[in-house]
């Protein structure tokens, strides 16, 4: 088989797929791995200063009685003590239906605890009940009881791909060439572009990109955190299928003459954010997307996406801007189909593997509330 014929079949494989539509690849949720790093200088794992009854920052013990360690605001604590001081003046003189603890008209028992018969206004009784209901959530958490990933300090969590999808688009240059003979995928996670000429004339061109969404459930389970850094990484090799299948030298890294060529920087040249929810549609063509200048390529297979991911994850926005859409990431070759003229036979299509997002975050220390000794 001549080189020209082989090239025609190869481009047919890529463009034929584009003509057929979209190939979606669903990667199973693989969870996440976790690594605890040495604590930052200002983050220390310390015991709770007042034991399990320690309040969170901003709360203090109510102390309606010495044993009352329900956490409330300082204002509520002050009001509670004032109510204790007024208790005698609010009881019915000489007692009543409920004995010596009977309250005057307009007052009711506070019941901050079962035997709390201090007379207060009805709204203050309701406040005591509401504070009791929130007692557990207002206590500081002992760091030693938390899962490792939730303990104060700096951690790195590796998120795996939950779902991915390949998108393709191609074109032919008649009359020399027509659509390819086969609808065979090059791979399930492929990125790049390809073009070739036949007998010196433009023939076919194609672009392929991959969208990925990471499984963030493990990260969601960390209630309080500050995302410090996020790095997207992957393995990259030449895709297969750019010559007749089974022949030696089957590689999609080729120079303008169609000969095998090492691509030291790979074929992924752009990392963007899809602006549509590609997981809910099977429509063909490439995905609309947006880019952020803060995305930095560190190595050929490593991208620093710290700021955009933080904005995407928290749904916050940079000053005067909008956060990235919540539809994951898009990896592409950075070349649009309109830029391909098929005036040579360059192929730059890579197969990606082990796509991961390394998220480094800091859990701040749990701080106990101000301690005010009972009076």
N, C-alpha and C positions, 0 to 999 in steps of 0.2 A: 504494500500500500504506500502511495507516495506521501511525502510530508504535507503537500497541499490538501490531499483528501483527509489525512488524519486531522489536520487543523480544522477542516470544515466540520467533521464529526464532533470534535472537541467543543467547538463553539456552539454546536447544535445542542450538546448536553446542557450547557449553561442557559442558553436562550430558550431552548425548548421548555425548560422548567418555568421560565418567566411567562411564556405563553400559556402554560397550563394553569398558572395561578400560584398559590401560596402553599408552602410546606410548613406545617406547625409541628414543633417538637416539644413535648411536655416532659420536663425533667422532674423526677420525683423529689419531693421535699426531703432534704437530707439533714435538716436540723442545723445545729451550729456547734462549734467547738469554742472553748473558753480558756483564756490564759490570764492569770493574775500577775500583774507586774508589781515591782517594788512601789510602795506607797509614795505619793508626791510629798515633798517636805512639809506641807501644811495639812496633810491628811493623815491622821493617826487613829489607830484602832485602840480606843480607850474604854474602860469599864464605865457603866452608868454611875454617876456620882452618888445617887440616892437609891440605888438598887432598882428593882422592877417597877417601883412606884414613881420613878423619875419622870417628870413631864417633858414634853417637847418644848422647844424654844417658844416663848411667848405665853406659856401657861404656868400656873402655880397651883399648889394644893388649896382646895377650898377651905378646909379645916372648920366646917360648921361645928365639929367636935374634934378633939385631938386625933381620933382615929379616922377622920374623914379625909382621905387622900385623893379624892376625885380632882382631876385637873381642870381648872377653869381660867378665865381671864383674870388679871389682877383686879380689874374693876369689880367683877363678880365676887371675888374674895373679899374685897373691902366692904361691899354692900352686905355680904353674908355676916360679917363681924358686927356691922352696925345693927342688923336685925337681931343678933344675939343680945346686944346691949339694950334693945327696946323691948325685949320679950315680955318682961313683967308688965309693962304699961299697956300691952295689947291683949292681956288676958281679962276675961270677965270677972269683975270684983265679986268675991264670995263664991266663985265657981258657977257651974250651970249644968246643962244636960250631960256634958262630958267630964264632969268633975272639975278639979282645980285647973286643968289645962284647957278649959273651954275658952275659945277666942271671942273677942268682942265682935260685934256685927261688922262685916266688911273684911274680916281677916280669916285665914284658914291655916291649917298646919302646913309647914313647909315640906316636911317629909324628904329632906335630902338623904336621909337613911331611915330605916323602919321606925326608930324611936325618936325621930326628930319632930318634936311637937312645938317648935318655935312658931309663933303666929306671924304670918306675913300676908301681903296682898295676893290675890289669886295668880296674877301674872308672875310673881316671884316663885310661887309653887311650881308653875309650869316651867320656869327657867331652871329650877333645880332638877326637875324630871328630864329636861332636855340635856342638861350637862351630864346627868347620870348615863343617859343613852350614848353619849359620845366619849365616855370615860376611856374605853380601850384605845380608840384611835388617837387620843391626845397624849398617850404615854409614849415616852421614848422607847426605841427598840434596842434591845441588847445586840450589838453587832455579832457576838459569838453565836447567836441563834439563827443568823441569816445564812442562806446559801452563799457559797463562795462568790458567785457573780454579783451579789447584791451588797457585799460588805464594803465599807469605806476603803477607798484606794483607787488605783488605776488598773483597768482591766482591758484586755483585747478579746473580742468575740469575732469568730470567723463565720460569716453567714454563707450558706450554700444557695445555689440557684433553686428556686421553687418552680419556676416556669420559664420557658424560653420559646422563641418563635423566629423562624427564618423568613425573611421577605426578599423577593427577587423581582427584577425588572429587566427586560431586554429589548433589543431591536435588531432588525436585519436591514441590509442595504441591497435592495434589488437593483438590477435583475440578476446579478451574479449569484446571490444566495437566497435561500428560503428558510423557513423555520426548521429546526433540527428534527432528527428522526427519532429521538428517544426522550422520554420524560423521566430521567433518572436523577436523583439528588446527588450533589457532590458530598453532602454531609448534613448532619442535624444541627450543627452549630458552626456556620461558615460565614466569612466576612471577606469582602474585597471586590475586585472588578476584573473583567477580562474582555479582550477584543482580539480580532484577527482578520487578516486579509487573505484573499485567495487569488493567486496569480497576479499579485500586485494591485488588486482592487479591494476596496472595503467590503467586508462580508457581514460579520455579526459582532455585537457587543452586549455585555450584560453586567449588572451590578447586583450584589447580594449583601445583605446586612442581617444582624441578629439582635433581637430585643431580649432582655433578661429581666426577671423580677426575683429578688432574693426573699428567702423565708425570714421574716423579721420577728417571728413570734417569741423567740428567746430574748431578743432585745426588748420587746414590749413588756416582758415580765420584770424588768428593772424599773421600779416605780420612780426613783429619783436619780438622775444622772445628768452629766454634762458631756456631750460628744466632743472629743478632742480632735479626732482624726479619722478619716475613712479612706481606705486605699483599695481600689479594684484591681485584681490580678487575674492572670490566666496563663495557661500554656498555649503555645502557638507552633504549629507545623504546617507545611505545605498541604493544601487540600489535594484530593485525588480526583481524577476524571477529566483532565484537560487534554488527554489524547485518547486514542482508542483503548478501551478497558483491557487490562491484562498485559499490555506491552511494557517493556522495560522503560524505566524512566518516567513512570506515570506521576507527574507533578504539576501543580497549578502555580508554581513559581517559575516563570519563563520571561526571557528578554524579548525585545522587539522582533528578533528573528525567529522566535518560537522555541529557542533552545533553553534547557534548564538553567536556572540562575538562582544563586543564594540571595535571599532577601534578609539582610542582617537586621533590619528594623521591622521585619514582618510586614503585614498588609493592613493592620488596624491603624487607621490614621485619624479617626475622629471618635470621640465619646460624647454622646448627646443624650437628651431626655425626650422620649416620645410624648407628644401632646395629645394623644388619643389613647383610650384604654384598649390596647391591642389584644388583651386576653378575652375580650367579649365580641370580637369580630373576626371573620375569616375572609374579609374582602382582600383583593390582591393589591399588588404594588408596594412601593416603599412607604415607610411611615413618616408622617409630618413630625418634626422635632424642633427642639430649641437647644441652644448651647449657652454655656456660661464661661466667661473668661477665667474664672477661678479654678476650673479644671486644669490640672497640670500633668503632663506626661513625664513620669520620673525615669522609667526605663522603657524599652520597647514593649514590655508586657505588664506595666505597672502604671496606674493612673491615680494621682491624688485628687480625690473628689470631696475633700473634707467639708468645705463650706456649702457647696450645693447639696450634698447629702444631708447635712444638718438642717438646712432650710427645707428640704423635701420631707424629711422625717418629722420635723416639728411643725410643719406647715406655717413656718414663719417666713419673712421675706427680708432681703437686704433693703437698706434704706432707699426708698423711691422705686423699688422693683417688685417683682412677683416671685414666689418660690417655684422651684421646678415642679412640674406636674407629678402626681403620685403614681406614675406608671413604670417605674424602674429606669433602666438604662438602655441605650441603643449604641451598638458597636458597628462601625462602618469603615469602609475604605477611604472615605473623604472625597470620593470622586462621584460626580453626578453623571447619570446616563447621557445627558446633553453634552457632556465634555468629551465623550468617547467618539472618535471618528473612524475607528477600525482601519487606520492607515498603517498599522503594523500589527504584530501578533504578540503583544505583551499580555501576560497573565499574572495577576497578583491576588490570589484567593487563598486564604488560610483556614485551616480547621482549628477551632479553639477547644480547649479542654480545661478542667479544673477551674472554672470561672468562680471566683470567690470575692467577697467583700469583707475586708478586715477593718472592724470598727473598734477604735480605742475610745474608752469613756472613763470618766471619773465619778465615783460615788462619794458625795461629801459626807463628812462625819455627822452622826446624829448628835445634836447638842441638847443637853438637858435644860429645862426651864430654870428661871430664877428661883432660888430657895428662900422662902420667907418662913422663919420659925413660927410655930403656933404661939399665940398669946394666951 
